[in-house]
Amino acid sequence: MMMEGDCSSKKRAWPKDDFTDMVLKWSLHDIFNENRYKDQVEWIPELFESVGNYLDSYSYPLLEETRAQLASAMESIHQAPFAEVQILEEAKSCGNFLYEVKVDQWRNKFVNHGKELYKVLPGDILVISDSKPETRSDLQRMHWSWTLASVTDIKGEGIDGSTSSTKFKVKTPEDMPFKGEKQDWLYVVYLTNTMTNKRIWKALHWFKNLTLIEKVLCSNAMVEEQCDSCSVNHTGQLSESFGSDLYSQMNESQTEAIRASLHKMTCDRNSHIELIWGPPGTGKTKTVSQMLFILLRMNYRTLCCAPTNVAVKEVASRVVKLVKEAYAAESEKSDPFTPLGDIILFGNKDRLKVAPDIEDIYLDYRVKRLVECFAPSNGLKHCVRSMIDLLEHGASHYHIFLENELIKTKENKDEAPKDKPKFFLEFIRAGVKAILPSLRRCLITFCTHVARSFVAKQNFENMHNGGRFFRSSHMYLVAARY
């Protein structure tokens, strides 16, 4: 909320340096100085005089949080992942204080068995030193050379196609203290990752479009209330999508939050912003998930973002669960799949760590499955053509089969036949059985991963019914017609 007044940004009080440059320039004394930002960090008010005042209030607390995060990491540096440097050289044509680093392998003597090994990520803060530090006081020893460094890029890929953690590029606050000297031993030690804080810092300094923040915070900049005519026009659609079954799953405040958001969204004359807020544990994630599910049923294209991978996965998991429950309740028969093609999840492959319950909506997984489905040699088209050919020209194929069997018998007349000749019905059944698993797999993949809007309703229903039909043993009865 904001007090009435000027919403324009006033002169910024925060440092204008790049966030990473500021962090890298901190000395050991700066990192462990708890009073470094004592005079700048103030109590964040409940009311703000302007957008500038709002943004000002979070800059120094963010720096203080980063400092404390780095200090905590240095206190437990003896437990941190580390590696030995094999190559350290200046990056060519990339600006000052950028270096290419190659290490042997990352290890951690305190790592638990079965725990995933550390992988380098952009935004990681590292210590590069000529000795392996065990305590923070080691970095204060005489004749020790070390520097902070931030990972800017990761080079190459691992054997399994994942990002490699042995070759990467780093940025330092100044020239490496080891530059020009022959070093027999250099170590790289991981401290923490500051990518999230860096993104927040960038958002706090983004001045190109403050309209969104002004609408959320400024009482005198709020857009007009939704007109009654738009609300009336969409009342029927909202009531249909917001069924009574959803009422039972939410409390009154959650229901009202969704209703208010949907009514403002359906206004055709003005743009609106609705803020859903509350303390931890009050059901904000549940409310957002239910609203996304309703928007999906209303055929609205919606983009949902979150500041962490955990939050993204949690919302995605809840929406998928709602879709599966609704489809199971509406479907007349039990289906081996749920149409999820209208939902897609994307993010960093190494950091997202997609769980099985949301794997079907993950972009990389979906692409892989659809490539298999549309493969020319064993995909859906090939399976359908093979099945049609078998059922339409089964008699011809059977005669060719018998001729081949007769030729084999003549060529091996001294040997007794291993198997009795197949009857026509057995031949057709064997052919259907060979094609059916691949056909059923392709149909399930298609109906699960292709968006409904890309397929005619009748075609989708036919494929859907085909998947059900092929699931049962009734398919084999088709052969009885011959």
Steps between C-alpha positions, in 0.01 A plus 500: 500500500608859454408836637345742258759716335744516213568159346803606299840360593711730711878510495638157586706466817653161418835422333483482122776238455430161351386260772764237429778762486396630842505154657837408348658821628418418861804429712503233768442776755199627303346153484521444875416858598144472637478879524597564137148604398378594847435863407340417164267215600180640646170352612289434191179701540149379437420813297718658230512857378585407142624222276853631551456477876375144463799390290744684727374305799621164367841571347718515810317215676577289193869587525500421871331166436762415236784599734360279778452214252864526389627526859308186597648312204854602598443385858442146371754515215658174620183318389473670162548322165844564349711407198858535381563740212658355189478805273455868586536753222359832390191483284575652162293793368261488794594808701713546808523263795338204322672161514458152358527232768535124467501279809558128547184401693287631781512319832388545856639287778187555708254404227248230591487181298236524229486879515520675165842648424541874472454653154620844398223750425500861379501733797710271721747687720833319527830545678807444283806449721854366483422282803191312613338711779356309794390803705436867429817589691700307238415776252665752734831317517817657373616395154154367408359622171129474428212679332124482477359406159154474350407240238370673187481211255535122484692349212424170327283204597547188703497144364129462581411825321467699822694818564867438577637621834868482415528785247355842572565873480536726803508872572731646766514848661849560362791317340566158646769516771658197333519664156842467341624260767557128470266321738531132580176492698182703477168418660142608429254487791124551467337744745145586391279596207380859463298474178165554674631806686650633179163474326329681788763774482439537127125524559552771761697703244267448205356839414366447149150398607377581849134490402442159656652603834311829495171319451573265788633764742359841410147579610477789254628295207255212523301434185125545502285237658357238270184609327179313576424420135817294453434317824149410393614378158739250654298393803373186327846390390643560846221310674544204267876483553486572872295197595360419842759223541773764527312685774534201729878497458559864601406735780309823456801730458656271237174482310459876508859555380437281195165660424646851522788409272281331240247783490773761449666285237184479293461878473539598134541874554773540762810314620512388861738353756385292794741435788448176694695513824514339842737356763669162442264206522183689411452322167641742241652218291176303514304808393731569206487134392121496507486823301741363236282191471191715447679711237603179324138387485402841365762457221705802607871503419675570831866544592590413859843590642657458844831611656618145580497162329335347806209742474460437126493123550254524790249704300545276194448188709177633648359608165578161343334326794186712457489425127540125557232493769256696284565281195458180702168628637370603158628199304250218460767231505844471652757633255873419492579871459386856574507768226769743621602656169363842598743525794874541457780540753843629406813600688866417556540124457776460759332712767133418454533128581157402368316242709301213339164660584567799269728332246225488235477881484875571496608644164812286445318178590203591280721572199676167546174306515344679202814445289457128568128521423557664160808298400463376139628148567300404812277795582124544501460531122706188439305299760161607364599416143637163609180414686278608209710304255482189717123519544423587136748267330533229764408221257774600254758520779390160627544340158848649469576369850390148402709507181808605698438226754468244216831616350670466838359149539634393157843646572514318832327177396739290706397683817166466669303828513551681830149644520167412356377734226295788639134517422371818342346631823822435691698682231279810521505497877880479504524794260260711706686410818829614346362840391264572788748604776668762281166628368351528846813673631487755218129568550549556873796729433305698244192544718710586806744748350331671203294808588127449442478824303729353231276201431142497376262389774371201301853386411609519862197301614568236234860462614387503859249222436763313299729504800223353714412243232857382451542475874254210518518155351205578267748598232580136444139424418532705183699215354202272534337674202739337254 
